[in-house]
Amino acid sequence: MPESSPASGPGHIAFGAPTAVARLPDAVPTPLETLRALGSGPRGLLEAEAEIRLARTGENVLPARRPVPWPRRFLRSLRDPFTSVLICLGLVSALVTAWGTACVILVLVAVSCLLRSTEEHRADRSTEALRELVATTATVVRRASDDSPPREREVPVADLVPGDVIRLRPGDLVPADVRLLRADGLTVHQSALTGESAPVIKEALDLADPALSGAGPFAQPQWCFQGSSVTSGSGTAVIVATGGETRFAAAHDGRRGQRGASAFDRSVRGISWTLIRFMLLTPPLVLMANAALRGRGLETLPFAVAVAVGLTPEMLPVIVTTTLARGAARLARTSGVIVRRLPALHDLGAVDVLCLDKTGTLTEDRPVVAAATDGGDRPDPDVLRWAAVNALWTLQLADLPAADTLDEAVLDAVDGGGPPAAGAVDPDAYEGVAVLPFDPVRRVATAVVRRPGSLGVHTLVTKGAVEAVLDRCAMDGDERDRLLALADRKAASGLRLLAVARADRASRAGAYTPADERGLTFLGLVALRDVPAPSAADALGVLARRGVRVKVLTGDHPGTAARLCADLGLRPEGRSRTDDVVTAELVDTLSDAELVGVADRAVVFARCTPEHKARIVSALRAGGRTTGFLGDGVNDLPALRAADVGLCPRNAVDVAREAADVVLAEKDLTAIDRAVLAGRRSSGNIAAYLRITLSSNLGNVIAMLTAGLMLPFLPMLPAQVLVQNLCFDAAQLAFAFDRPPASVLRRPTALRPRDFLRFITGFGLLNAAADLATFGVLALALHNASGDGGEAAFHAGWFTENLLTQALVMILLRTGRSAAERRAVGPLRTAAAGLAAVGVALPLTPLGPLLGMSALPPLYYLLLGSVLGLYAIGLTAARRRYERRRPADVPDTARERVGASRGARSGHAR
């Protein structure tokens, strides 16, 4: 953020000594001065004081998150492209004094905007209620009274106030602008504020660093700002600014959370603008054709406008909002899956590639130790015990949000092995001094311990990825190559490996840093085995039959990943288990264009960093795939943002939950399958609405344009066209409540503009043929009628036929239903029956003459029944032919399956 920006910065809210904090961050007071200025202390605020401050400062929420008033929603809905075109057409009708046409168009606009704004308001209220289930919390230190000890507890971020003392751990979002009081290996991502992708080291300095005096507040290591996230380490901080007073709020000015257009947005936009071009071309074409062939002038303009309106799917925004909102609510109610962004529900239905790690989904969430060996590959229990020393004190001192599963596996193996023999390493005999927690960049964790009785000596115990540990050991190149080859052989058999090393150092009072992880002595390797999850193979088979391909993106060794995936059948048939493994080293050598092809073919990507995962996901999207990514850790954040749909379990770290579009109740492939099915149901209803509506509308427009040139009078009056359109719109609301056919659930559902144009053109021409065949019926039935009576009867006959054919289309183009489904009465059948009843009855009611229609002879209905019967036969035959020519249900090999990811510490083991 530029220094000249009007960011309000830390300290805009001060209690006790405003002037001391108002100079932040230029003056940079000490932690004690900051606490005094905020009327706080290391033990935190009193609960009563926190409530008073919350009432005074307001909730810790950004202005952009405040609810949008309903009137503003209504006005905003007028900006929809279809609504804008309708308003323009209404204004044109008013200019030529076609008041009836203008009034009906105004009613269409008002009804559409009213329904849309109401449904959006309801959807937003439901979504906000669902978000409360995964509301981001922070660990705050508060006291019940002056005499009470400080107590840590989780509170909603919205309840934080200036002066609160909070704890920061890996995966936490920084909930406000804070001043660090203590930091232990703390690094944060602040790309949302500065654009820098690398984590930034933060320290609780008492004084400002003179070298950074001109670099701005974000470069000062003692400050952390809202909008950043903790990558590694831990810390304690005091809040100095909340809500709209933070630098994040000022810098982004309410644009938080905005993202690029989703796959759904792009598809609907493409279809919409294609239709709008047709609509804008229709009036001038009608005017020119009537002027050239019939000598008519501007008197046909209202008819031309009505024909253009007939092409408009003005209910599209209402259907989309209602369908997605109902699907999201049902998914939350039945499966505990929370959709945080409504269009993501459609994108879930369109997902044909799911990227994920394997730990916790394809495998049990905790591996088991298979062996511990020294550098000569001989069994050595002390290697396991040194690893346990590291694991024990990492768990106790690192202040992690959750225990690392590898540490737990090591400790379980030591506990199950009985007490150590005389002279062996005893993990319980060591006392923890400090810890450098694991992070995805270093790929190691180091515990600094002291053995009682060993004065003046600290022992550094390091464990982690084999390459990372060997790089920190004192050894020659030949020995390093030998150990790497040994590790490769063991990893190729499907084992996960942890290297263990140690070094003795003279004890000191100063802090330990990664620079101390040098000159270590290699001890050996701990081999762990992943246990496949019991339900993984079955769940993978189900997802494969749904047409969802798998990409496993892991930090593990290629052999480890390939072995597990081969055991689960996660590879193309007839290929060895390593043929489809691509390493991160190979990815680094590929251009973006080359990676597109490799990413589409490969099944497993090994040794991936967060940047590799994001680049692979982006390559899949560039290749035309709709991509989902499942992650739960800090290192999954870039890929979550790069995917069409980001998914995470509810117990993921805060920053992953905030970035994800869909939050699963648990990290389970079955939950993913349920979410995909819900997405396909919603997107299937939207796709069916577009196909049926647009093909019917196009057929009616073609028929009316043709009839307008053949007849000496207008085939339908403008008001009749608009009333017919209004009736069809009302019936179409049933699509939001329909249950889609089973065939929709068997393949990814995507809205592809080119496919839609082919569909609506073919079936639209068939609809137009049925409409034009009605000419013959009307000519035969009304051969004795003449004058205005003949025109009124003709209008009534075509009005009735149009609504009946639209009702037939609504039923017969619902493809793939079973016999039981065809017999079932659903909302779509009810709506179609109501539409048909209106078409038959309206000309016979008193409203008929007002609209320029008269009663029809019985012969017309008999002949019309024949036309409709032939049309139904032709429509059914065309639908079956279309189904036969569609792509197969499963677009790729059925051997390809799907799994899931843990991610935050996937690089810990090789």
N, C-alpha and C positions, 0 to 999 in steps of 0.2 A: 504494500500500500504506500503511495507517495506520502512524504512527510508533510506535505501541505494539505492533506485531506483533513476534513473537519472531524476526525475521530475523537470521540470523547474520552478515550483512554482511561486507564485505571485511576481511581481516586476521585472521580466526580461525585461519589457519595462518601462523605467522611463523617465520622462521629467522634466528637471530642476535640480534634485538632485539625480542622479543615485545611489550614494552610500547609500543614506538613505533608498532606497527601496530594494536594492540588498540584504540586510541582512534579508529580510522577509522570513519566519515568525519568525526567531530566535530572532531578536532584538525587534520585535513587537513595532513599533513606534505608537504614538497616532494618532487618526484620522486626526488631524490638520497637523501633520508631513507627513502623507501619502498623503494628498491632495496637500501639497506644493511640495513634491517630484514628484508628477505626473503633476504638473503645472495646477492644477484644484482648485475648491473651492466648498463650499456648494451649490452655485447657479448653478453649472454645467459648462460645456464647452460652448464656443461660437460655433455656427453652422459652421462657417468658419474654426475654429481650428479643429473641429471634422472631417471635410472633408480632411484637410491636414493630420491628423493622420491616417485616413482610407487609404489614398493613400500610407502612409509610412509603416504601419503595415500589410496591407492586410485585407481581410474580416475575420470576426470572425466565421470561419468554421473549422471543423476538417479535417486533411489531407485525411482521409478515404472517405470523401464526394466528393472529386474532381473527375471529370468524368474520366472513363477508356478509354484510347485511343482505336480506332477501331482495329489496328493490335494486341494489347494485347488481345482483346476479341477473335479475330480469333484464336490465339495460345491457349487461354484458352479453347476454344470449342473442341480442340483436346483431352482434358482430359475426355470427355464424355465416359462412358464405352463402348457403342456400337461403337463409332468412334475408340477407342483404339483397339478393337477386329478386326475391318475392316483393320486397318493399319497393324496389325500383320499378318492377312491373306494375305494382299497384299505383304508383305515382303516374306512370304513363297512362294507365286507364283513367285516372282522375283528370289528367290534362285533356283527354278527348271526351270528357263528360260521360264515360261509361261507368256511372256510379254503382251499378249493381256488381259489375266485375270488381271494381275497387273495394267495395264493402266486403265481398266474400274473401278476397285476398287478405284484407285486413284481419278478418276473423281467423283465417288460417295462420297468419303470423302471430296473432295474440294467443291462440290456443297452443301453438308450438312452443312459444317462449314461456308461457305460463307453466306448461307441463315440464319443460326442460329445467327451468329455474327451481321448480318445486322438487324435482327428482334430484337435482344436484345438491340442493340444500339438505335433503334427507340423506343422500349418500355421504355427504361430508360429515353430518352429525353421526352417522353410523361408523364411519371410518375413524373419527376422533374417539368415539367410545371404544373401538377396538384397539386403537393405539395405546389407550390407558393400560391395556393388558401387558404391554411391553414397554411401558414408559421408562425412559432412561432415569436412572437413579444415581446418586452420588453418596459416598461414605463421608459423613460429617461427624465432627467431634463436638458434642454439646453436654451441658450439665443441667440437672434438674434444679439444683439450688447452689448457693455459694459453697456450702459444705460438702456437696456431693462430688464424688470422683468423676472425671470426664468419661463419657461413654460413646463409643462408636456405633452409629446405626445408619441404615440406608434410608434416605429421604428422596422424594421426587426432586428432580433438578429445579422445577418451578418454585420450590419452597426455599431455595437457598437465598441468603441475604449477605450484603457486605459485612465483613467481620467474621463470617463462618470459617472455621478451620476444617479443611477437607483432606482426605487421603487420595493419592493418585497411584494407580497400579496399571500394569500393561493391559491395553485394550480399552481403558477408560477414555471417554470424551472429556476434555477439559470443559467443565460446565459453566465457567465464567472467567473473567479476567482475574488472575491470581498472582500473588507474590510468594515465591518459594521460601519456606522456612527450613526445610530439610530436603535433600535429594540424594538418592543412592543409585548411581548409574542411570539416571533419568535421561531419556531421549524422547522427543515428540515430533510428530509430523505436523507441520503448519502450512501445508501447501494451499489450503483454502484461503489463507491470508497473504502468503508471500509468493506462491507459485513454485517454490523449491520442492523437489521431489524427495530429496534425501532427508533422513531424520536429523534433528538438531539437538545437540547436547545442552542440557539445562542443569544449572548448579545454583545452590542457595548461597550466593556471594553476599557478604556483608557490604561491600563497596563496589561501585561500578568499575568495570574494566576500562582503563583509559584508552586502550587500543580500539574499543568499540564505541567510543563517545559519539562519533558522527554517523554511526551505522543505523540508527533508528531503534525504536523500542523492540522490534521483533528479534533483533540480534542480541539483545541483552539476555544473558543466560538465566537471570533470576526471575524473569517474567514468563508466564504462560498465558495464552489468550484463548478465549472461547472460539471454537471452530477448529482447534487443533486436537490431536489425539495422542495418547501415550503409546509409544512403540515398545520401550523396554524400561526396566528399572522401576523405582518407586519414589514417592516424595510426599511431603506434607506442605500445604500451602494455605494462605489466608486469602479470602475473596475480597477484592477491592472494587469491583464493578459488576453489575448484573443487568440482564435484560437489554433494553435499548441504550444503556449507557456503555456497553462494551464496544471495543474497537471493531469486533466482527459485525455488529449491528450497523455501525456507522459506515464501514467499508462496503458492505454488501447492500445496504439500503433496501432490505426486504426481499432480496433475490435468492435467499438461501433455499436450497433444495431444488431449484430449477434445474432441469436436465434437458438434453437434446431430445428430439422427436423419437418416440418409440417405434417399433415395427408396426404397431397398430395405427399410430398417428400418421405415419408415412403412407400406409395403405389407404386409409380413409381419405386422406388429402388427395391422393392420386385419383381415386374414383370420383371424388367430389368435383375436382376441377375439370375432369373430362366431361362430366354431365353439365357443368355450368357453361362450358363452351358450346355444347349442343343447344342449351336453353337460350343462350344469347343469339345464336344463329337462327333459331326458329322463327321469331317474329318477322325479321326482314325477308326471309325466304317465303313465308306465307303471303306477305304483302305483295312481293314481286310476282309470285306465281299467280295470285288472284288478279292482279292488275293486268298481267300479260294474257291470261287465258279467259278471264271472265269480265274484264273491264271494271273490276271493283276497285274502290279507293280505300280511304282511311276507315270506311265503315267496317272493314274486316279486321281492324286493329284489335278490338276487344277479343275477337275470336283467336287471333294470333297470340295474344297475351295469355289467354286461357289455355291454349295448347302448350305453351312454354311452361306454364304452371303445372300442367299435367305430367311433365317430365320430372318434376321436383320431388325427391324423397324427403319432404320437409319434416317427417317424423324421425329421421335418422338420429339427430341428437338425443331425442327423447328415448328412442328404443335402446340406443347404446348406453346411455346413463342408467336407465332402469335395469337393463339386463345385467350389466356389470355390477351394479350395486346389490341386486338380489343374489347374484352368484357369490360375491364376496361375503355377504351376511350369512348365507347358507354354509359356506365353507368354514367360517369361523364358528358357527353354531354346532356343526356336526363333526368337524375334524380339528378344531382349535388352530386352524391355519389363518393367519392374519394378512390380508392384502393391504399394504400401505399406500399403494398407488393404483387406482382402478384400472387404467389401461393395461397394467401388468397382468391382469387376469386373462385378457385376450392373448397377450404375448405368451403366457404359459401354455395356452392351447395350441399356439403355433410353434412351440419349441420342438426342433428336430435334433438338436444336439445338446446334451447336458454335460458340462464339465465339472469335475469334482476331484477331491483327493480320495483316499481309500480308508483312512483311519477313522473308526467309529461308525462307519456305514457298511462298507464291504467287509470290514473286520470288526472284531470286538474292540471296545474302546480301550482295552488294556492288553498289551502284548505279554508274552511270558518269556522268561530267560531260558535260553536253550543251552548255553555254555559260556564259560569264561576262560580264556587262554592267554598265555604270554606271547612274546614276540616270536617264539619258535613254534607256535600253535600247540603248545602243551597245556593241559588243564592247570589252572592256577586260581584257587579260591580267593587269594588275596587281591587279585584284579577286581573281582566282584565286590569285595569288601571296601576297597578304595573307591569304587564307583558308588557304593552305598554311603560312604562318608560325604562325598559330593552331593548326593541326592538328599541326604538327611538335612544338611545345613542349607542347601538351596531352598528346600521346602520351608524351613523355619525362619530364614533370614531374608528371603527375596521378596516377601510380601506379594506373592503372585495371586491373581484373581481365582486361579484354580490350579490344583496340583497337576504337574506334568505326568502323563501316563507312563512314560519311560522311567521316571524316578520312582513311581509307585511300584512298577514291575521289579526294579532292582531291589528295593527295600523288601518286597514280599519274598523274593528269592533268598535274600540273606536271612530273614526271619525264619523261613522254612528249612534252612540248612543247619540249624542248631548252633550252639555257642562255638566260637572260634577255638582252634587248638592253641596250645601254649606257644607263644612266640608269634602267632598270626596277628594280623591287623584286626583290631576290635573297634568298629565304628562308634560304639557308645563311649569309648575312652577319649574321644576327641571333643574339643570345645570350639564352637564356631566363633570366628572373629569378624569375617566380612564375606560378602558374596558378590560376584559379578554374574547376574542372571543371563540365561540364554537369550539370544535374539537372532532373528533370521539372517542378519548380515555376518556376525561373527561365527555363528553356528557352533558355539561352545558355551559351557557354563563353568565357572570356576568358584570353588569354595576355599576360603582361607581359614585354616583351623590351627589349633594349638593343642599339643598333647600335654596333659598335666605332668609336671616335673621337668619338662623341656623348656627351661627358661631361655629367652632370647631367640627362640626359633619359631617361625611361622611356616606352615606347610601349605603350599598351593596345590589343590587337587582339581584337575581339569578333565572334563569329559565332553564328548560331542561327536560331530561328524569326523570320520577318519582323516580326510584330507586336511581339515581345519586343525585338528590336534597335531598331526604330523608336522604341519607348517610351523608349529610353535615349539617343536622339540629340537634338542641339540643332537643332530645326527648327520651323517654324510648322505650324499645323493643316492648311492647304491643301496644303503640300508632303507632309505625312504621308499625307493622303488620296489624293494623286496616286500616290505610291509604292505604297500599299496596292492601289489599282485596277490598277496595272501588275502587281503580284504576283498579283492575282486572275486577270487575263487569262492570265498565263503558267501558273499552277497549274491553271486550267480545261482547259488543253491536255494535262494529265497529267504535268507536270513537278513535281519536288520542289525547293523553293527554300531556299537559305541566304542570309540577309542578312549583310553584312560591314561593320563600322564600326571606326574607330580614333580614338585621341586621344593626344596627347603630354602627359606629366605630369612635373613636377620629380621627380627620383629621390629615393628615401627608403629608409631601412633597415627601417621598420615593415612589417607584413603588409598585404597588399591584401585588401579585402573586397568583397562585392557592392555596397556603397554607393559604391564608386569607379566603377562602371559607369554613369556619368552624363555628359551633355554631350559625347557622341561625335559624330564626323563620319561621315555615311553614305558608304560607298564604292561599293556596288553589290550585285548579286545573282549567286549561283552556282546555276545550274539543273542538276539531276541527273535522270536518267531511270532508272526501275526496269526491270530486265530480267526478264520472267516466267520462272519456273523451268520447265525443259523438261518435267517430268512433271506440272506443276500442273493443266493442263486435264484430262488423262486421269484423274488421281486425284480431281479434283473431280467428274467424271462418275460415277465408281464410288461415291463417297460419296453423291451425289444419288440414285442408284438404290437405295442402302441406306435411303433415307428420312431422311437427316440433312440438316437445313437449315443454312444458313450465316448468320452474323452477323459482319461484319468491324468490329472496334473498333480504331480507329487514331488516332494523334495527327496524322496528315497532313491536308493541305488537302482539302476535299471533292472538288474536281476531280481531284486526283491519285489519290485512292482510287477514285473512280467510273470513271475511264478504265481503270485496270488491271482492275477487276472486270468492266467491260463487255467488255474484250478476252478475258477468260477465260470469259465467259458467265455471270457470277455476278450475275444479275438476273432478275426475272420477265419472261417473254416479252412482247413488244409494248410495253414501256415504255422511255423514254429512260434513259440511263445515270445521270442525276442525279436522277431521280424518287424513287429509294429511298435517298437520302443524307440522314441526319439529323445536324445539327451539335450539338455540345455546348451551344451557346447555346440551341438549341431545347429540349434536354433539361432545362436549368435552369428553363425556364418551365412545365414540365409537372408536375402532381401525380403521386404514385405510381400512382394508379388510371389516369390518362391515359397514363402511360408504358407500362403493360402492353400496351395496344392498339398503340401506336406501335412498341414494341420487337418485337412479333410480326410486324408488316407490313414494317418496314424491313429493308434488306439491309446498308447501310453506315452506320456512325456515325463521323463525322470529328471531329478536334480534341478527342479524348477525353483527359481526365486520368484518373489511377488511380481517383478517386472516381466519375467518370462510368461507367467500365467496370464497377465493382462494382454500381452502381445499375441499370444496364441488365441485367446478369446476374440480379440479384434480381427485377427486373420480369418477366423471362421465366419464372423459377421461379414467381412469383406467378400467372402466367397458365396454369399447369399444364404447362409444358414441363420436361422433364428436360434439364438444361443442362450442357454441358462447356465448360471454358475452357482454352485453351492459352496459356501465357505462360512467359517465361524471365527476366524482369527484376524489379528491386525494385518498379517501379511496377505490376507485375501482381499483386502480393501480395493486395490487397483483393479482386480479382475471383477469384483462385484459391480464396480462402476462401469466397466467396459462392456458387460454383458447386456443383452436385451432385457433379461430378467435376472436380478440378483436374489438368491435365496439364502437364508441362514436359519439355524434352529433358535428357539427362544432363549437358550442358555448361552448364546454366542456373546462375545464381548460387545460392549456398548457401541463402539464405533462400527462394528459389522452390522448390528441391528439397525443403526441409523441409516446406513448406506443401502441396506437390502430393500427390495420391493415387496418381498413376500417373507413372512416369518413363520416357520414351521413350529408346531407344538413340540416336536422332538426330532432328533437327527435320525431319520428313518426313511428308507426308500419307499415304504408304503405310503408315508405322508406325502412324498413327492408325487407318487402316482395319483393319489386323491386330488392333489392340487392341479395336476395336469388335466385330469378328467373334468374338474370344475371349470377350468379355463376353456376346454373344448366345448363344453355345454354352452357356455356364454357366447363364445365366438361362433359356434355353430348356429345359434339363433340369430345372431347379427348377420352372418353370411346368408342364411336362408331368407331373412327379410330383404336384403339387398337384391338377391337373385330374383325372388318372386316379384317384388315391387317394381324393380327396374325393367324386367322383361315385360310385365303387364303394361306398365306405363308406356314403354317404347312401342309396343304393338298398337295400343290405342292411338298414340300420336301419329304413327304411320298411316293407320286406317283413316283417321280424321283428315289428315292432309290430302290423302288420295281422294276421299269422298268430297272434300271441299272443292277440288278441281273438276270432279265429274258431275256434281249436282248443280242445279240452277239456284239452290239455296244452301245456307250453311247446314252441315250435317247435324250439328248440335249448337245450341245457343251458348254464349259464354257462361251465363249463370248455371246452365245445366252441366257444363264441363266441370265447373268449380264445385258444385254440390256433389257430383259423382266423386270427385277427388277427395272431398271432405269425408264422405261415407267410407271410402277405401282407407283413408288415413285412420279413421276410428277403429276399423277392423284390424288394422296392422298392429295396434297396440298389443294384441294377443301374442305376438312373437316374443315379447319380453317375458311371458309367463309360460311359454311352451316347453315341452320336454323334447329335445332333439332326438332324431333316430339313432339307433345303436351304431350305424355305419360312421357317424360323425366322430365317435369316440375312438375309432380304430386308426386314425391317421392324424398327423398335425393339421390344424385348421388355420390357414393363412388367407388373408384377403389380398389376392393378386389382381391388380387392375386389368391386366391383359386377359386373364382367364375369365374375369367377370364380363368384359366386353364381348368375348366370344359367346358366352352363355346367353347374355341378354339379347344379343343380336339374333342368334338362332331361334330362341323361344319367342322373342318379340315378333319375328317375321311370322311364326306359326300363329301367334295371337292375332296379328293383323289379318292373316288369311281368314280366320274365323269371323273377325269383324266384317270383312268385305263380303264373305258369304252371306252375311245377314242382309246385304243389299238385295240379293235375289229373293230371300224370304219376305222382306218388306215389300218388294215390288209385286210379288205374287199375292200377298195378303192385303195390300192396299191399292190394288189396281183400279178400283172404282173410286177411291178417294181423290179429291182434288183441292186446290187452293190451300188456304191456311189450315183447314182440317187435315189435309194430307201431310203438311209439314209438321204439325203438332203430333200426329200419330207416328210419323217417321222418327221424330226426336224421342218420343216415348219408347218406341221399339228399340232404338239403339241404346238408350239409357239403360233399359232393362237388360239387354244382351251384354253390355259392358260389365255391369255389376255381377251378372251370373258367371261370365267367363273369368272374372277376377276371383270369384269365390272358388271356381274349379281349380284355378292355378294355385291358390293357397293350399288346397288339399293334395292335388296330384303331384306337385313338385316337391313334396316332402319325401325325399328319396329314401329307399332302403328300409322301410318299416316292415316288421313282421306282421303276420296275420293278426296276432293279438293286439298289436299296436294299432293296426288299421281299424279294428273294431272298437277300440277304446275311444271314449269321448273326452276330448281335451279342449283347452281354451281356443286353439286354432280352429277346430271343427265348429265349435260354438260360434266363434266370430264369423266364420265363412257362412254358416247357416243364417245368421242375422243379416249379413250383407246381401245374401240372395233374397231374403224376405223383403228387405227394403227395395231392392231392384224391381221386384214383381209388384209390390203394393203401392209404392210411392206415386206412380202415374194415376192410380185409381183413387187416391185421396184428394181432398180439397187443395192440397199443396201442388198437385200436378198441374192444373190449369194456371196457377200463379207462375209456375216455372215454364209455361208454354208447352205442356204435354197433355195429350188426350188419351182416352181409353182405347185399347187395342182389341181387334176381333179375336175370337177363340182360335181361328185358323192360324193366326200368327204364333200363338204359344205352342200349337202342335208342330208347326214347321220349325220353330226355334228349338224345340226339344230334339229334333233330328240333327240340327246343326251342332248343338251342344254335345250330343252323343258322339258324332264323328270327331268333334274337336277333342273330346276326352280320350278317344281311342288314339288319335294322332299324338296327343300330348304324352300319353303313357308310353307309346312306342318310341318317341323321341327321347323321353327321359331314360328308358332302358338302354337305348343306343349310346346316350351320353355316358351312362354309368359304365358300360363295357369299354369305352374308349378312355376312361380316366386311368391315371397311373395306379399301379398296385398299391394295396394298403400299406405295405411295409416297403419303403423306398430303398432300403439298404439291407445288407445281409442280416438274416435273423440271428446270426451268432453274436452280433454286437449287442452288448448289454450296458447297463448303467449302474454307477456306484456313487459314493458321497465322500465328504472331506472333513478332516479336522482342521488342518492348515496352519494354525498359529505357531505350532512347533514342529512342523513336518520335517524341517531340515535338521532336527536334533540328531536323528539317527541316519546313518547312511543306507 
